[in-house]
Amino acid sequence: MFIKSIPKKDKHSGKTYYYYRLCESYRIGEVPRHRTILNLGELSQVTPEQRKLLADRIEQLVMQRPGLFNELPAPIEELAKHYANIIISKKLMDTKTKQNIKQPEQATSPIKCDTDYQTVDVNSLEHKRVREIGAEWLCKQALEQLQLTSCLEQAGWDKRWIALAHLYIIGRALFPASDLKTEDWYRINSGVCECLGLDPEKITRHHLYKVSRLLYKEKERLDNYLYDRTRNLFSLQDTLYIYDLTNTYFEGRKQQSVLARFSKKSKEKRTDTRIISLAVVMNKFGFIKYSQIYPGNMADCETLEKTLEDITLHSGKTQQRVVVMDAGIATGDNLKLLRKMGYDYVCVSLSKVKDYEAQLDSNKQVILRDNEEHPITLQWIKDEKEKDHLLYVKSKDKEQTQESMNTLFCKRYEEGLQAIKVSIGKKGGIKQADKVYERIGRLKERYPSVHRWYQIDVIIEGKIATDIQWKRMEQAKQNLGVYFIRTSLNIKEEKVLWDIYNTIREVESTFRMLKTDLKIRPIFHQEDLYTEAHLYGSLLAYMVANTIRYQLKLKKIHKDWSNIVRTMNSQKVIISSFKTKTGKSIYIKKCSDPEFPVREIYEALGYRERPFWQKKSVLPEN
């Protein structure tokens, strides 16, 4: 419902006066229409800012919807009750479907309605505007659970921009694309605007551009609020941090960018494009505590100090905290920095451990099994050069992986040598000795791990190479599948440290979800501000998705985000229309019943099954 102003000009005085009508909107095909429910008169005692509140309160009272209108001014509350009583007593709206209906918070089973018999022409039945609504309604309730509205209200946002923020985040979670394509998505495919009370025809991509930048301005507030909210909501411990970096590439030249830089460390091997780095700190349950964007050419090990300073500044250092890192970040300088700042750490040791075989004892070893039942051997090892504790790890799965990789690299290395040999013996091929050695050097640079296993002889006459021969030497004993976990913690049980280290799989899962399901790559924005806002929008969408997935995992439902979205998209909202015997047109908007997998997800989360039960409009023949 909304209040519409109607101008009226006095013929005698020439002054223009305004009176107001309470209206509702509906559609006939793609054409929006307005229907007057009640004439409200001049409304002299209601300010322009209060008209929206009055309309919302009247709709709540008439439709018996739950809402938060406890602090409305007394005159507005009295007017709303007065007009609502008139509408109900005179039956100015069809409210039968709202009678005897349980509140949505209490209703998870199909809702029973009063009967409403009409004589209709079955052949006139039409279905219009079929939209997906299951995944949208799921994300909307997750945002309600996170209480994002409360956070934005504290920041001074009004209701419209809060709804647009919800639209933007849900769009990034369900349809990660450009804002231009997102505009088509919520107008043609999605029923998200039904859930948020927005008119899709009045929202353009420019609203999405603006709201993304506004959300990024609130980054510090939102990060702290959402992390604390999830920690309190699910009673999570705040003692273990996982730190890692990833990067994503750009399409475009980005010559004026400060952040986009060329680097050989592109995760997608896109050394031909500029990249940008994203650092993330999260707890072991996958909820992000801190994120920061760095230039693409910054080394991974250089980002840790600023990250720890920001975390300590915002959360303090009140208890023992452990940082879990990948090997690329665990340099000697960074480990010294962690000890200096009072953090414990768990990481893979970069330094080689010598003469550890003498310490191996089958009686002291602990054997675990991974998900595929492959054995993992653990044993504490002492190293006089290291002050930290070292855990010897031998993984059968890692050993098989390394063996297959070495076999593949050897095959490709020998194919490269064979290509050099063929070129030497071919007319017009490369025969100059210096060029041949240059090609061998490039081959060594490409396969450094297997080059040392080969003895290569180049036969030269003058300055011309006539032949090349090679021999694979007997391979030195390799400790395949062996690595060492290094920690400052004083832990006696091997399995405890192993479980702590394996939390780093959570950040790997996060980056995989960001890049695959939420599609943060590639980036097409040309300005750094838009780039940062784009990446932060993906992180907000991830927090919504992880809130849902974390609760599903507690109920033993293990699905990735793309499968959850695909399952939920089976629930639709549809408008059905048909003609009555008296010539009137009845329009009914209704959500489809959720299928069993969809209902299973709703029940596991404790969410409501549909945003509304039914909306009905009866229009005259014309």
Secondary structure, 3 states (H helix, E strand, C coil): CEEEEEEEECCCCCCEEEEEEEEEEEEECCEEEEEEEEEEECCCCCCHHHHHHHHHHHHHHHHCCCCCCCCCCHHHHHHHHHHHHHHHHCCCCCCHHHCCCCCCCCCCCCCCCCCCCCCEEEEEEEEEEEEECHHHHHHHHHHHHHCHHHHHHHCCCCHHHHHHHHHHHHHHHHCCCCHHHHHHHHHHHECHHHHHCCCHHHCCHHHHHHHHHHHHHCHHHHHHHHHHHHHHHCCCCCCEEEEEEEEEEECCCCCCCCCCECCCCCCCCCCCCCEEEEEEEECCCCCEEEEEEEECCCCHHHCHHHHHHHHHHHHCCCCCCEEEECCCCCCHHHHHHHHHCCCEEEEECCCCCCCCHHHCCCCCCEEEECCCCCEEEEEEECCCCCCCEEEEEEEHHHHHHHHHHHHHHHHHHHHHHHHHHHHHHCCCCCCEHHHHHHHHHHHHHHCHHHHCCEEEEEEEECCEEEEEEEEECCCCCCCCCEEEEEECCCCCCHHHHHHHHCCHHHHHHHHHHHHHHCCCCCECCCCHHHHHHHHHHHHHHHHHHHHHHHHHHHCCCCCCHHHHHHHHCCCEEEEEEEEECCCCEEEEEEECCCCHHHHHHHHHHCCCCCCCCEEEEEECCC
